[in-house]
Amino acid sequence: MEDFRIIYRVLRILQKSMDLEEFDPDILSAKNLNLSDPKWSRLMAMLLKEGYISGGEAWNSIECQYPRVKLTRPEITLKGLEYLEENNLMKKAADLAKGIIDAVL
């Protein structure tokens, strides 16, 4: 579940950055997201591979046990925006269901 929160956070950062003239890529660094380098690399590689973000590349290396990732100009894609919208609707539905249960009990 935590991985999905991180993915959601990355996509929200990129969504909000669409209004910016310049984007500081350090905001998506492993350090700023409180992730280990291997976990950051694996999550970013997944987001790139699945088409949720663009502006980077991921590759495998003999010297490293996890994917190497370089984000050159990361941007959220239409698929990433759809992911955010679907999760927002799911959260609203869950909150509504919780409210109904609380009202009944």
N, C-alpha and C positions, 0 to 999 in steps of 0.2 A: 504494500500500500504506500509506503514511503517513497518508492521510486516514482509512482504516479504523481505524487505531490510535487516532486522535484521537476518532473516533466511539465506539469501544469505551470509551475513557477517559471521555468525557462521560456515556455511559450507566451506567458503573460508579459514577461520582460520584453520579449521581441515584439509583441503586439503593441505595447506602450511605446516602444522605440520608433514606431512607424511615423510618429509626429516630429521626431528629432532631426535636426539638420545633420548632426554628427552623433555617432553612436560609439560609446566606449566599450570595446569588446571585453575589457577586464571585468565588467559586471557579470559576465557569464563564466568567469574562471572557476576552477575547482575550489580555490581558496574562498572566493566570495560566496559560493554555493555550499560551503562547508562539506565538500566531498573529497574523497581520496582521488588521486590521479587516475587509478584504474577504473573506478566507478564512473567518474566524470567522462572518461574516454568512451566507455561502453555505452553510457546513456546518449552522449552526443552522436556516436556512430549510429545508434538505433534511430535517433531522430532524423539524421541525414538519410539513412538508408530507406526509411519508411516514407520519406517525403514531407515530414512535418516542418522541417527547416531546410533552407538552402544557404549557399554561401560558404561552404566548407568542403572538406574532403576527409575521408577516413580510409586507412589502409592497414594491412597487417604486415608485420615485420618479424623476421626470424629472431631478432634481438629482444623482442618484447612479447610478453604473454598476453597483452591486451591490445586492442586496436590503437593505432596512432591517429590523432585527429588534429586538423588544423582548421580553425575558423577564420576565414579571411574577411568576409563581410556577411555575417549571419543575418538572415531575415526569416520571418515566419512565412509559410506558404498558405495557400488557400486551404489545403488539407489541415494545416495546423490551426487556422482560424475556425474551421469546422469542428475540430476536436474541442477547442475551448468552448464553443457555443453548445455543443452536445453535453459537455460536463456541467456547464452552467445550468442548463435545463434540468439535468439529472439532480443536481444539488437542490434546485428549487422544488422539484417533485418530492425529494426525500424530506426536505424541511416541512412541506405541506403535509405529508403523511405522518411525520412525527408530531406535528401540531394537532392533527385529528386524533391520533392515539392518545396524546396527553389530555385532550378535551374529553374523550370518552372515559378515560380512567380517572 
